[in-house]
């Protein structure tokens, strides 16, 4: 049996951080039943570094790259994964992933893409999909015990999933990188898989602009500089952009900022935006509503800059600077430039 994990690629190439976290849960699921672990991604064979995959215990990789797929196509991606899982189960010419026999589970990160693709896969296969898992273990044939996040991560649900093919997405703030159980120098065998698509699978396609692809990914950034209503307006983000550039950080925003049209929705941190798991989250002029905190609670360290000492985010932050961000941020930028010089 084989557990198959879908890897998304990030802007700089290679597997996205959220996908590597999903691989950790997929590896634990495979290990719980003595199954093999395989990985699949959409792109050329060399789109993902094989060393970290081998270290995580991946036995085999599949590069899925239909020529007509030039961008993200959720239904087509799901159809390709369904075909790959069926190929493993039927022993067709494509061969079983990882030489481990039938596919028992398909796992992906609980990103916008991962959740959508596996929801389509569930619809295609007629099987249930469990989202936002933090752990999974095989307890019997066709049965998995899961722990998954509910209510934006405010509580954990212990559940049993009974299905011949488990479809799981892994919460992006669930675990760290997968433990090293293999030799990264050994590499893995990677084959190209040509998916057979159905009519209409490519009606919905999305292509990211080069500008968006060239930036630091908010979901996988190690440092995030966030701005809220206290920034004052679109022009107020110039200082935050400068600070983010010095720190190699991504810029995030609260919901009110996107509602006002100051910044695009893709930068929103929160329950209805992106969940982040950085080493450092620098929240500037953000009050800290519960919806926003649901998106940043995975940060290891939160530093709040706010004029209101009673703001909810100040109480939840590891450190707080009570002051005007329009004075604090320029001072911080100046100090960083002086140190770099």
C-alpha positions in Angstrom: 0.0 0.0 0.0 1.1 3.6 -0.6 0.3 7.0 0.8 0.5 9.6 -2.0 1.2 13.3 -1.0 0.6 16.2 -3.4 3.4 18.8 -3.3 2.8 22.4 -4.3 5.8 24.3 -5.5 6.7 27.8 -4.2 7.8 30.9 -6.0 11.5 30.2 -5.6 11.1 26.6 -6.9 11.0 23.5 -4.8 8.2 22.1 -2.5 6.3 24.7 -0.6 6.7 24.7 3.2 3.0 23.9 3.7 3.5 20.8 1.5 6.5 19.6 3.4 4.4 19.8 6.6 1.7 17.8 4.8 4.4 15.3 3.9 5.2 14.9 7.6 1.7 13.8 8.3 1.6 11.6 5.2 4.8 9.9 6.3 3.4 9.3 9.8 0.3 7.8 8.3 2.3 5.5 6.0 4.6 4.5 8.9 1.6 3.6 11.1 0.7 0.7 8.8 4.1 -0.1 7.2 3.1 1.5 3.9 5.3 3.3 1.4 5.3 7.1 0.9 5.2 8.7 -2.5 5.0 12.3 -3.7 3.5 13.9 -6.8 3.6 17.4 -8.1 2.5 19.4 -11.2 5.6 20.5 -13.1 8.7 19.2 -14.7 10.7 16.3 -13.1 13.3 18.7 -11.7 10.8 21.1 -10.1 11.3 19.7 -6.7 14.5 19.0 -4.8 14.7 15.3 -4.3 17.1 15.4 -1.3 14.5 16.6 1.3 12.0 14.1 -0.2 14.4 11.2 0.2 15.2 12.4 3.8 11.5 12.3 4.6 11.2 8.7 3.5 9.6 9.2 0.0 10.2 6.1 -2.1 9.1 7.5 -5.4 8.0 10.7 -7.1 5.6 11.5 -9.9 5.9 14.7 -12.0 2.4 15.4 -13.5 2.7 17.8 -16.4 0.0 17.6 -19.1 1.1 19.9 -21.9 -2.2 21.7 -21.8 -1.9 22.7 -18.2 -0.2 26.0 -18.1 -1.4 27.1 -14.7 -3.6 26.0 -11.8 -6.6 24.0 -12.9 -8.4 22.5 -9.9 -10.6 20.0 -11.7 -7.8 18.9 -14.0 -5.4 18.5 -11.1 -8.0 16.3 -9.3 -8.6 14.2 -12.4 -4.8 13.6 -12.7 -4.6 12.6 -9.0 -7.6 10.2 -9.5 -5.9 8.7 -12.5 -2.6 8.3 -10.6 -4.3 6.7 -7.6 -6.2 4.3 -9.9 -3.0 3.5 -11.7 -1.5 2.4 -8.4 -4.5 0.4 -7.5 -4.9 -1.3 -10.8 -1.3 -2.0 -11.5 -1.6 -0.4 -14.9 1.3 0.7 -17.1 1.8 3.7 -15.0 2.9 1.4 -12.2 2.1 1.7 -8.5 3.6 4.8 -6.8 6.6 3.9 -4.8 6.3 0.3 -6.0 4.2 -0.1 -2.9 1.0 -1.4 -4.3 -2.5 0.2 -4.2 -2.9 3.8 -3.1 -4.5 4.0 0.4 -4.5 7.7 0.9 -4.0 11.0 -0.9 -2.7 13.9 1.3 -2.3 17.6 0.5 -1.7 20.8 2.4 -4.8 22.6 3.5 -4.0 25.6 1.3 -6.6 27.2 -1.0 -5.3 24.9 -3.8 -5.0 21.8 -1.7 -8.5 22.0 -0.2 -10.1 22.7 -3.6 -8.2 20.0 -5.5 -9.0 17.3 -2.9 -12.7 18.4 -2.7 -12.8 17.9 -6.5 -11.1 14.5 -6.0 -13.7 13.6 -3.5 -16.5 14.5 -5.9 -14.9 12.5 -8.7 -14.4 9.4 -6.6 -17.5 9.7 -4.5 -15.4 9.6 -1.3 -15.3 11.8 1.8 -12.5 14.3 2.4 -11.3 15.3 5.8 -9.8 18.8 6.0 -7.3 20.5 8.4 -5.9 17.4 9.9 -3.0 17.6 12.3 -2.3 13.8 12.6 -3.5 10.6 11.0 -2.8 6.9 11.7 -4.1 3.7 10.2 -6.2 1.7 12.6 -7.4 -1.0 10.3 -8.2 -1.8 6.6 -10.0 1.2 5.2 -9.9 3.0 8.5 -7.9 6.0 9.8 -8.0 7.8 13.1 -7.6 11.5 12.7 -7.1 14.6 14.7 -8.2 17.7 12.9 -8.8 21.4 13.6 -12.3 22.8 13.9 -13.6 26.3 14.4 -10.5 27.9 12.8 -8.2 25.9 15.0 -9.8 26.8 18.3 -10.5 23.2 19.1 -9.4 19.7 18.0 -11.7 16.9 16.8 -10.8 13.2 17.3 -12.5 11.3 14.5 -12.4 8.0 12.6 -12.5 8.1 8.8 -13.8 4.9 7.1 -13.1 4.8 3.4 -11.1 2.7 0.9 -9.1 5.8 -0.2 -8.5 8.4 2.5 -8.5 12.0 1.2 -6.9 14.3 3.7 -5.6 17.9 3.9 -3.2 18.9 6.6 -3.5 22.2 8.5 -0.7 24.5 7.5 0.3 25.2 11.1 0.0 21.6 12.2 3.5 20.3 12.3 7.1 21.2 11.5 9.1 19.8 8.6 9.1 16.0 8.3 11.7 14.0 10.4 14.7 12.7 8.5 14.1 8.9 8.1 16.0 8.4 4.9 19.3 9.4 3.2 19.0 12.7 1.4 22.0 11.8 -0.7 20.3 8.7 -2.0 17.6 10.6 -4.0 14.4 9.1 -5.3 13.2 7.8 -8.6 10.9 10.3 -10.4 8.8 9.5 -13.4 6.6 11.6 -15.6 2.9 10.9 -15.4 0.7 12.0 -18.4 -2.8 12.5 -17.1 -5.9 11.7 -19.1 -8.3 14.6 -18.8 -12.1 14.7 -19.4 -14.0 17.2 -21.4 -14.5 20.4 -19.4 -11.6 19.7 -17.0 -9.7 22.8 -18.3 -12.6 25.2 -18.3 -11.4 26.8 -15.1 -7.7 27.7 -15.1 -5.7 30.3 -13.2 -2.3 31.6 -14.0 -0.3 33.6 -11.4 1.4 36.9 -12.6 5.1 37.0 -12.6 4.9 39.8 -10.0 3.1 37.6 -7.6 5.3 34.6 -8.2 8.5 36.6 -7.6 7.5 37.7 -4.1 7.9 35.9 -0.7 5.0 33.5 -0.2 2.8 34.6 2.7 1.9 31.0 3.7 5.5 29.9 3.9 7.3 33.1 4.9 9.6 32.9 7.9 8.9 36.5 8.8 5.7 38.4 8.1 5.2 42.2 8.5 1.5 42.8 9.0 -0.4 46.1 8.7 -3.9 47.0 9.8 -6.2 50.0 10.0 -3.6 51.9 12.0 -1.4 52.1 8.9 -3.7 54.9 7.8 -4.1 54.1 4.1 -2.4 52.7 1.0 0.5 55.1 1.2 1.2 54.0 4.8 2.4 50.6 3.6 5.5 52.0 1.9 7.4 51.9 5.3 6.2 48.3 5.9 7.3 47.2 2.4 10.7 48.7 3.1 11.0 46.9 6.4 9.8 43.7 4.8 12.5 44.0 2.2 15.2 44.4 4.8 13.9 41.3 6.7 13.3 39.2 3.7 9.7 39.1 4.9 6.2 38.9 3.3 3.6 41.6 3.9 0.3 40.6 5.4 -2.8 42.7 6.2 -5.9 42.5 8.3 -9.4 42.1 6.8 -10.3 45.8 7.1 -7.3 46.7 4.9 -8.6 44.5 2.1 -12.2 45.7 2.7 -11.0 49.3 2.2 -9.3 48.3 -1.0 -5.8 49.3 0.3 -4.2 46.0 -0.4 -5.2 42.8 -2.4 -7.0 39.9 -0.7 -4.2 37.5 -1.3 -2.2 39.4 1.5 -5.0 39.0 4.1 -4.1 37.1 7.2 -7.0 35.5 9.1 -9.8 33.0 9.1 -11.0 34.1 5.7 -7.5 34.8 4.4 -4.2 33.0 4.8 -3.0 31.1 7.9 0.6 31.9 8.5 3.2 30.1 10.6 6.3 32.3 10.6 9.1 32.5 13.1 8.2 36.2 13.6 5.0 38.1 13.0 5.4 41.8 13.4 1.8 43.2 13.6 1.6 46.9 13.0 -1.6 48.9 13.8 -3.7 45.7 14.0 -6.3 45.4 16.7 -6.3 41.6 16.8 -9.9 40.6 16.1 -10.6 36.9 16.7 -10.8 36.2 12.9 -7.3 37.7 12.5 -5.8 35.8 15.4 -7.1 32.6 13.9 -4.8 33.2 11.0 -1.6 34.1 12.9 -1.9 31.9 16.0 0.7 29.5 14.4 3.4 32.2 14.6 6.2 31.3 17.0 6.7 34.9 18.1 4.2 37.8 17.8 5.4 41.4 18.2 2.7 44.0 18.3 3.2 47.7 17.6 0.1 49.6 18.6 -0.9 52.9 20.3 -3.7 51.1 22.2 -2.3 49.1 25.2 -5.7 47.5 25.6 -5.9 46.1 22.0 -6.6 42.3 22.0 -3.4 41.6 20.0 -1.3 43.2 22.7 -2.6 40.7 25.2 -1.8 37.8 22.9 1.6 39.1 21.7 4.9 37.8 23.0 6.2 41.4 22.9 4.5 44.7 22.5 5.7 48.2 21.6 3.1 50.8 22.7 3.7 53.6 20.3 2.9 55.1 16.9 3.9 52.8 14.1 4.7 55.8 11.9 7.5 56.6 14.4 8.5 53.1 15.4 8.8 51.5 11.9 11.1 54.3 10.5 13.3 54.0 13.6 13.5 50.3 13.1 14.3 50.6 9.4 17.0 53.1 10.2 18.5 50.8 12.8 18.5 47.9 10.5 20.2 49.9 7.7 22.8 51.1 10.1 23.5 47.6 11.3 23.8 46.3 7.7 26.1 49.1 6.8 
